[in-house]
Amino acid sequence: MGLLQAQDIEKEIFSLTLDDLLELSVTSGSDRAEKLRHTPASIQVLTKEQIKQRGYTNLTEVIADLSGFDLSISYGSDYTTFFQRGYRTPSTQRTLVMVNGIINNQLWSHDFPTNRQIPMTGIERIEVLSGPAGAVYGPNAFLGVINIITQKGKNLNENSHELTMQAQMAAYDSLGLDFTVLGKQQSLSYWLSAKVYESDGPGLEDMSRWGFVDEQYLSDERFWGPVLNYSYNGVPYGKYISKNQEHGVFGEISYDGLTAGVNHWMTHNGYGVQFSFDRGQPNATWSRKTSLYYLEHEHTFTEGLKIKSYYRYRTEQRYGNWAEASPDSQSERARYSYVTISDWNSASTSNKLRQDYEYQYSDSLHLAAGIKYERKELTKAYEICGYWASAYCSLEDDEDLGPYGLGKGVYYSTDITMPVLLGALGKMDAVNLIKTTDRGAYFRASFKESNWSLSGAIRWDNNSTYGTFIKPRVAATFDYNERNTLKLIYATAFQEPAPIQLYGGWNGRNSNPELLPEEVQDLSLIWFYQNGPWFSDFSLYHSRYKNVIKEESENAGKRDITGAEWRVKYELDNPWFDAPQISSYLNYSYTHVTSYINYDHQLGMWVGKDTQACQADSALCEEYQVQLGDIAPHKINLGINLPVTQRFSINTRFNYISSKELYLSNPLRDADVKLGDSLTTNVSFVWSIKAWNVHFKVNNLFDSQLYHSGVAQANSGSTFTDAEGDLLRTGGFYNSILPQVGRNWELAVTASF
């Protein structure tokens, strides 16, 4: 193991030319290596050098600086919920998050918790594909793909080993350790990345003010009654705390063409500010755990013919505890509640086989095909003990309906005591499991001449629950000259209904086994331009969606989304200092989202064609064309990296989000309240000394008062108190607005050997 040369490390941090970027090979556009300029997709690439320059230590920071994303941060179990290309969803379900092409979205919910469990020290680059990619990746590549490409031991020189370690310290008593080790010894190579992260999370005093995020609601005995006699992790209910413990382990070992690998991660989080405090106590733990093991064998049989065989076994669990107060509408102004303290659990497994074939028929023609078989054993409904009678619990007698006939765990806020039993859930009962089978096959072809190429793909997928879909994709690229490249893409995809929505209903949300898959058709036009220090990537797209699945587990008609994304990079010689070049980027996104159904706040229901209200009353079947909400029409990301010396640089990033309408079902939308525009400034100071790198980062430099849109129904409203100043109950569980933290800091020290 040798010490890396100091000048090499400094070059990694401070120097990345546009020529380097354009010569970069990416794999996410068509699942094979291609030059960025010619890949048949709209792709953003973030390199390891840029990650170091900007000081990213988690995936949320990356996504916030990319074009085409809207984020809502709750600091809870779903730390960040992001929507790609304007498609608002209950959680991060419609974008595939992959590590080296291996999907990490959960089997049961189809979402990926964008928390802090992904190690960043071992990332080679992050490729972000925008637009549907069902013909390439199959089900659920609906809005796009985030593919995290790691460094590999096989790419090192013979008999080489490298180690990178990063220690992190940040506001809110946050600590992290992130490391990567990789090596190559003759035909054997390996890489391993791991991360451990713990934080007390921000306190309420660290956030902007929002009426339903106030400890008065957590400690009001009329709302909570006997719940306040209990505590969690040594902290009594009635106080705000939302801790985080997360870790991830990713790695591979390879010998010749055989590779064995693991993706394992776990998140333990409180609930942050996602839920209104008169209905949910944030002091709890909601956990997600995924363990994924795989074997891969790649063999070249004859010149140009490559066959890759793949087997994956996966197990996952989604579990936690929850303290709830549901207002009793019969009490005076709903001051009193039915209260519960409950345990939740789900567990699912999967076995997947896949075989891919590639054939380079000639210098111009490349062919690929593949088949897939996957067998899943999925939880049907959450197992919830200590809850309402509508929930499934294998440990409770169905005849025991508790003191109020509503469920064994349901008590009233005027009760003196309530018995609570937590921690008894484990293996899922067979009666609450369902087995499904997925089969798939695809064919792709690409033909390239000197200055143009044409590619096409078609994929067939069959699921034992919802049937068969065939999805095509066609793309053409044309090099007008050495500076200009044009791409035209027609792409389709479908999104499976998540089992959590098909079968996993509970009190407050119905399940719907009749849900249909969502479908999308997209047409995109892309223009690449480079001239000396300038690089421009401009996209126009129009997407039409049908069978939209809302948070209420209901198919709800159509949406249309029209948008533009413009990404510019510019670099120039440093006129002020004897230091590397100054580099900059500008991302602009325009998004317009049309919903063909509307929410009637007087009736308290969704109305319009294809809604359940329409099925019951033909007078409610109008086809609307209204703005969906929660998606900012305009977003700008601007970043400048200014090297001051050969070893010191300043990196500044600005994020502007325009004023936006709130979601259609948000009560604030009915009151004509908009979320105002915002500008956030983040600055980083980077020192590089031999094998050491010190990064000090200040987020929200000017301590701006920020708010994000609420998630799911976002139905709390904003009537906090009555005329006498007494607390009022919310209109729903989910906060309509999410307050954000003010100025905060982070220190990261990295060593490479």
Secondary structure, DSSP 8 states (H G I E B T S, - for coil): -----HHHHHHHHH---HHHHHH-EE-TTTTS-EETTTSSSEEEEEEHHHHHHHT--SHHHHHHTSTTEEEEE-SSSSSEEEEETT---SSS-SEEEEETTEE-S-TTT-----SS-S--TTEEEEEEEES--HHHH-TT--SEEEEEEE--GGGS-TTEEEEEEEEEEETTTEEEEEEEEEEEETTEEEEEEEEEEEE----GGGB---TTSSHHHHH-HHHHGGGGG-EETTEETTS----EEEEEEEEEEEETTEEEEEEEEEEEE--TTSB-TTTB-S-S-EEEEEEEEEEEEEEEEETTEEEEEEEEEEEEEEEEEEEEEEE-TTSGGG-SEEEEEEEEEEEEEEEEEEEEEEEE-SSSEEEEEEEEEEEEEEESS-EEESS-TTSB-TTS-TT--TTTTS-TT-EETT-S------S---S--GGGEEEEEEEEEEEEEEEE-SSEEEEEEEEEEEETTTEEEEEEEEEEEEESSSSEEEEEEEEEEEE---HHHHT--BTTB---TT---EEEEEEEEEEEEEETTEEEEEEEEEEEEES-B-TTS-B---EEEEEEEEEEEEEE--SSSSSS-EEEEEEEEEEEEEESSEEETTTTEEESTTSHHHHH-GGG-----EE--SS-SEEEEEEEEEE-SSSEEEEEEEEEE--EE--TT-HHHHTT-EE--EEEEEEEEEEEETTEEEEEEEESTT----EEE--TT----S--B-TTS-B---SSSB-SEEE-B-SEEEEEEEEE-
